[in-house]
Amino acid sequence: MTHSRHGRTTPTLTLLALCLALGCANGSGDDGTITTTTTGITSITPTTSATDTSGGGDGSGGAAATTADIGGSSGPEVPGGTSTSGGSSTGGAVDPSTSAAESTAEAPSEHFMFSDPLLGGTTGTALGGSFGDAGWTVTGKADRVYWEVPRLVEGSVEFTLANVTLANLPLNDHEVFAMYEGGHGIEHPIGYNPEFRNNAFKSMIRIYGAAEGDRVGKQKIMWGICPFGAPGYHDGTCPCSDGGFFDEPFGGDGSWDGSPQKLRVAWADGVTRYYRDDVEVLAIDWSSTGLTFGPQALYVSLGNPRPEEVDSAGMPIGAVFSNVVIEGWTGPETAVCG
């Protein structure tokens, strides 16, 4: 069977032995199962329920992230790259023939799909929180769940977020999603500063809280690329000669009524888009840079380590996460910058 991507027909390859790449174990050490379909799409679902995941285990692999906090919680997190942000930014469609994802040497691509409903347990690593029939509930501001996934040079991550109102958004920053470089021998769970703060491949969704005044409830999407190689994080300034790329627009509807909301981040053709309930809220166009999104090891998380060191940041206590779906196309690691 074949699958069409960017106007070309690519064989869809069956993904094998993904447990080594994904760490197919929940926070309590239970194994997950891999299911492959005839189209080569692979999904991973838990086989047993986790009853205590508050301790969590160390993930495999390692890496770092690239962005820096400037001017406190309400200031931009700048990874040393070129920032074009000030408020909302929008990106248009990019001609596939000039896709940034195709600017490196062509390599065989595989279509990957992974799902974790978070009902009673997880195939990832949980640090805090509790699992139940509705999903994973946040019980502490530094709670998080993370997964290592194949390198997706283009793809999407979506999840359902429920039980969030302005009442449990009291802080400046409530960061519910992150994606980052986790290779180059970085230890996991990844630390905040400098590994995550100054990460080389970093994305994050932030929901502003009551302490942010007129921004309360609005969302920010971050996107940073600084492909300088090991150790996967820098000292606060991207060492690439072109400064890499970084942008962090914010906007969207600031109301949260506790109902389930589907949040989704998608990246392809040099454009990153953030959706809320299937409506595009923000977009970042980085196609003109010629860069690709190709970390050595890709990690995805709900929550991040920032609340461990920053008092004004934290997960919304009582929020319930479920139905994580990650899919996309694998590809080569981004060439190291000059």
Residue pairs with C-beta under 8 A, 6 or more apart in sequence:
1 11
1 12
1 38
1 39
1 40
2 9
2 10
2 11
2 12
3 9
3 10
3 11
3 12
3 39
3 40
3 111
4 10
5 109
5 329
6 96
6 99
6 101
6 102
6 269
7 96
7 97
10 108
10 109
12 39
12 40
12 41
12 110
12 111
13 40
13 108
13 110
13 111
14 36
14 40
14 42
15 36
15 40
15 42
15 110
15 112
15 150
16 36
18 24
18 34
18 42
18 44
18 112
18 150
19 31
19 32
19 34
19 44
21 148
21 149
21 150
22 44
22 114
22 123
22 147
22 148
22 149
22 150
23 59
23 60
23 123
23 124
23 125
23 147
23 148
24 31
24 32
24 33
24 34
24 44
24 123
25 31
25 32
25 57
25 123
25 125
26 32
26 46
26 48
26 50
26 53
26 121
26 122
26 123
26 124
26 126
27 50
27 53
27 54
27 55
27 56
27 57
27 121
27 122
27 124
27 125
27 126
27 127
27 145
28 50
28 51
28 52
28 53
28 121
29 57
30 46
30 47
30 48
30 49
30 50
30 121
31 47
31 48
32 44
32 45
32 46
32 47
32 123
33 44
33 45
33 47
34 42
34 44
35 42
35 43
35 44
35 45
36 42
39 111
40 110
40 111
41 111
41 112
41 113
41 327
42 112
42 113
42 114
43 113
43 114
43 115
44 114
44 115
44 116
44 123
45 115
45 116
45 117
45 123
46 116
46 117
46 119
46 120
46 121
46 122
46 123
48 121
49 119
49 120
49 121
49 131
50 120
50 121
50 122
50 126
50 131
51 131
53 121
53 122
53 126
53 128
53 129
53 130
53 131
54 126
54 127
54 128
54 129
54 130
55 127
56 125
56 126
56 127
56 128
56 189
57 125
58 125
58 187
58 188
58 189
59 125
59 146
59 148
59 182
59 188
59 189
59 299
60 148
60 188
61 148
61 182
61 183
61 186
61 188
61 297
61 299
62 182
62 183
62 184
62 185
62 186
62 187
62 188
62 190
62 232
62 297
63 180
63 181
63 182
63 183
63 184
63 185
63 186
63 190
63 195
63 199
63 200
63 232
63 233
63 295
63 296
63 297
63 299
64 180
64 181
64 182
64 184
64 186
64 190
64 194
64 195
64 196
64 198
64 199
64 200
64 231
64 232
64 233
65 178
65 180
65 181
65 190
65 195
65 196
65 197
65 198
65 199
65 200
65 201
65 202
65 232
65 233
66 79
66 80
66 81
66 181
66 198
66 199
66 200
66 201
66 202
66 224
66 226
66 233
66 234
66 238
66 244
66 246
67 77
67 78
67 79
67 197
67 198
67 199
67 202
67 204
67 222
67 224
67 246
68 77
68 78
68 79
68 80
68 197
68 198
68 236
69 75
69 77
69 197
69 310
70 76
70 77
70 78
72 312
73 171
73 172
73 173
73 211
73 212
73 310
73 312
73 313
74 172
74 212
74 215
76 83
76 85
76 248
77 197
77 204
77 222
77 248
78 246
79 198
79 199
79 202
79 224
79 226
79 234
79 238
79 244
79 246
80 198
80 226
80 234
80 236
80 237
80 238
80 239
80 243
80 244
80 246
81 224
81 225
81 226
81 238
81 240
81 243
81 244
81 245
81 246
82 242
82 243
82 244
82 245
82 246
83 246
83 247
83 248
84 247
85 246
85 247
85 248
85 249
87 249
87 250
87 251
88 249
88 250
88 251
88 282
89 247
89 249
89 282
89 283
89 284
89 285
90 282
90 283
90 285
91 271
91 272
91 273
91 283
91 284
91 285
91 287
92 271
92 285
93 269
93 271
94 100
94 269
94 270
94 271
94 285
94 287
96 102
96 269
98 287
99 268
99 269
99 270
99 287
100 269
100 270
100 286
100 287
100 289
100 290
100 291
100 292
101 153
101 154
101 268
101 269
101 270
101 292
101 293
101 331
103 290
103 291
103 292
104 292
104 294
104 331
104 332
104 334
104 335
105 332
107 331
107 332
109 329
109 330
109 331
110 150
110 329
110 330
111 327
111 328
111 329
112 149
112 150
112 152
112 155
112 326
112 327
112 328
112 329
112 330
113 325
113 326
113 327
114 147
114 149
114 324
114 325
114 326
114 327
115 323
115 324
115 325
115 326
116 122
116 123
116 124
116 147
116 324
117 135
117 322
117 323
117 324
118 131
118 135
118 136
118 145
118 321
118 322
118 323
118 324
119 131
119 132
119 133
119 134
119 135
119 322
120 131
120 132
120 133
121 131
122 131
122 136
122 145
123 147
124 145
124 146
124 147
125 145
125 146
125 147
125 188
125 189
126 136
126 143
126 144
126 145
127 142
127 143
127 144
127 145
127 146
127 189
128 138
128 139
128 140
128 142
128 143
128 144
129 136
129 137
129 138
129 139
129 140
129 143
129 144
129 145
130 136
130 137
130 139
131 137
134 162
134 320
134 322
135 160
135 162
135 320
135 321
135 322
135 323
136 145
136 302
136 320
136 321
136 322
137 163
137 318
137 319
137 320
137 321
138 303
138 315
138 316
138 317
138 318
138 319
138 320
138 321
139 317
140 315
140 317
141 171
141 307
141 313
141 314
141 315
141 317
142 303
142 305
142 307
142 308
142 314
142 315
143 303
143 315
144 189
144 301
144 302
144 303
144 304
144 305
144 315
145 301
145 302
145 303
145 321
146 188
146 189
146 190
146 299
146 300
146 301
146 302
147 299
147 300
147 301
147 324
147 326
148 182
148 188
148 297
148 298
148 299
149 298
149 299
149 300
149 326
150 298
150 330
151 294
151 295
151 296
151 297
151 298
151 330
151 331
151 332
151 333
152 293
152 298
152 326
152 327
152 328
152 329
152 330
152 331
153 292
153 293
153 294
153 328
153 329
153 330
153 331
153 332
154 267
154 268
154 269
154 293
154 328
154 329
154 331
155 266
155 267
155 268
155 326
155 327
155 328
155 329
156 264
156 265
156 266
156 267
156 325
156 326
156 327
156 328
157 177
157 179
157 264
157 265
157 300
157 324
157 325
157 326
158 262
158 263
158 264
158 265
158 275
158 323
158 324
158 325
159 177
159 262
159 263
159 264
159 302
159 321
159 322
159 323
159 324
159 325
160 260
160 261
160 262
160 263
160 321
160 322
160 323
161 176
161 260
161 261
161 262
161 263
161 319
161 320
161 321
162 258
162 259
162 260
162 261
162 319
162 320
162 321
162 322
163 258
163 318
163 319
163 320
164 207
164 256
164 258
164 261
164 316
164 319
165 256
165 257
165 258
166 209
166 210
166 216
166 217
166 256
168 316
168 317
168 318
168 319
169 207
169 208
169 209
169 210
169 216
169 217
169 256
169 316
170 209
170 210
170 211
171 209
171 210
171 211
171 312
171 313
171 314
172 208
172 209
172 211
172 212
172 312
172 313
173 206
173 207
173 208
173 209
173 212
173 306
173 310
173 312
173 313
173 314
174 206
174 207
174 208
174 209
174 313
174 314
174 315
174 316
175 204
175 205
175 206
175 207
175 303
175 304
175 306
175 307
175 313
175 315
176 205
176 206
176 207
176 263
176 302
176 303
176 315
176 316
176 319
176 321
177 203
177 204
177 205
177 263
177 265
177 300
177 301
177 302
178 196
178 202
178 203
178 204
178 205
178 300
178 301
178 303
178 304
179 201
179 202
179 203
179 204
179 265
179 298
179 299
179 300
179 301
180 190
180 196
180 199
180 201
180 202
180 203
180 295
180 298
180 299
180 301
181 199
181 200
181 201
181 202
181 232
181 233
181 295
181 296
181 297
181 298
181 299
182 188
182 190
182 232
182 295
182 296
182 297
182 298
182 299
183 232
183 295
183 296
183 297
184 229
184 230
184 231
184 232
184 296
184 297
185 230
185 231
186 195
186 231
186 232
186 233
188 299
189 305
190 196
190 299
190 305
191 305
191 308
192 304
192 305
192 306
192 308
192 309
192 310
193 309
194 233
194 234
194 235
194 236
195 232
195 233
196 202
196 233
196 304
196 305
196 306
197 233
197 306
198 233
198 234
198 235
198 236
199 224
199 232
199 233
200 224
200 225
200 226
200 227
200 228
200 232
200 233
200 234
200 295
201 224
201 225
201 226
201 227
201 293
201 294
201 295
201 298
201 334
202 222
202 223
202 224
203 221
203 222
203 223
203 224
203 265
203 267
203 272
204 220
204 221
204 222
204 304
205 219
205 220
205 221
205 222
205 263
205 265
205 274
206 219
206 220
206 222
206 250
207 217
207 218
207 219
207 256
207 316
208 215
208 216
208 217
208 218
208 219
208 220
208 250
208 254
209 216
210 216
211 312
215 250
215 254
216 254
217 253
217 254
217 255
217 256
218 250
218 251
218 252
218 253
218 254
219 250
219 251
219 252
219 274
219 276
219 281
219 282
220 248
220 249
220 250
221 248
221 249
221 250
221 265
221 272
221 274
221 281
221 282
221 284
222 246
222 247
222 248
223 245
223 246
223 247
223 248
223 267
223 272
223 284
223 286
224 244
224 245
224 246
224 247
225 244
225 245
225 246
225 286
225 289
225 291
225 293
225 334
226 234
226 238
226 239
226 240
226 244
226 245
226 246
226 337
227 240
227 244
227 291
227 294
227 334
227 335
227 336
227 337
228 234
228 238
228 239
228 240
228 244
228 336
228 337
229 336
232 295
232 296
238 244
238 246
239 337
240 337
240 338
241 337
241 338
242 289
242 337
244 291
244 337
245 286
245 289
245 291
247 284
247 286
249 282
249 284
250 282
251 281
251 282
252 276
252 281
252 282
253 276
253 281
261 276
261 277
262 275
262 276
262 277
262 278
262 323
263 274
263 275
263 276
264 274
264 275
264 276
264 278
265 272
265 273
265 274
265 275
266 272
266 273
266 275
267 273
267 293
269 287
270 285
270 286
270 287
270 288
270 289
270 291
271 283
271 284
271 285
271 286
271 287
272 283
272 284
272 286
273 280
273 282
273 283
273 284
274 280
274 281
274 282
274 283
275 281
291 334
292 331
292 332
292 334
293 334
294 331
294 332
294 333
294 334
295 333
295 334
296 333
300 326
302 321
302 324
303 315
306 313
307 313
307 314
307 315
